[in-house]
Amino acid sequence: MKILLIEDDSKTARAVTAGLNSEDFETVWAKTGEEGFYLLSASTFDALILDWMLPGHTGIEILKTLRGRGDRTPVLLLTARDTVEDRVAGLNTGADDYLVKPFAFAELLARLRALLRRSGLKESNGTQVADLMIDLQRRRVTRGKKEVDLTPREFDLLAYLMSQHGQIVTREMLAREVWRVENRATPLDNVIDVHIAHLRRKIDAESDRKLIQTVRGVGFVLQPEES
């Protein structure tokens, strides 16, 4: 996996680069927005780790340009700005995730891997488990020959479950990856369970073979039930 890091702070950049390289990523470091623009135009990257505050072009300016030309490279935005308004601005501009400085490398790595998992699913435009098919580009879902009408949240929930199909997904993972919420005082467990129930009813109710399984006390897994 080839990662572009655009970060002007040498200490942070060296630590992130060393950490990613030790995890078998190929990391390219750009110290300025201009250098980052050049590298993005000259090569292809699997993900971009982008600092908000950069000399020359800011991270937000780079992000706007990137998304404006239709580039869907996954972007993890790094910043010391931690107000709700800043987070909303970053995400609305096109960032896929947001990490506040100072951060632990382990968290950056986990977030980066989550972005890469999601982008791998998106690049294929669609995926299938048994007779359930999801088209990510057109945001359509079919079970057998019947189209399934989902709300935007239900679609995102199903897309994440399918990206992890065969693997147990905890409520904490769903809160983080689908609802984009961490360290919430009141857990989202009840909200998640309600959405899972609605999704299961739409996906499984009319089929003899159920796909959304509950793993008691742990979470959920999307896989065909054993005959």
PyMOL commands that set and color helices and strands:
alter all, ss='L'
color gray80, all
select helices_A, chain A and resi 10-22+33-42+59-68+84-93+105-123+152-163+171-177+189-204
alter helices_A, ss='H'
color red, helices_A
select strands_A, chain A and resi 2-6+26-30+47-51+75-79+97-100+126-129+132-135+140-143+146-148+169-170+212-215+219-222
alter strands_A, ss='S'
color yellow, strands_A
deselect
rebuild
show_as cartoon
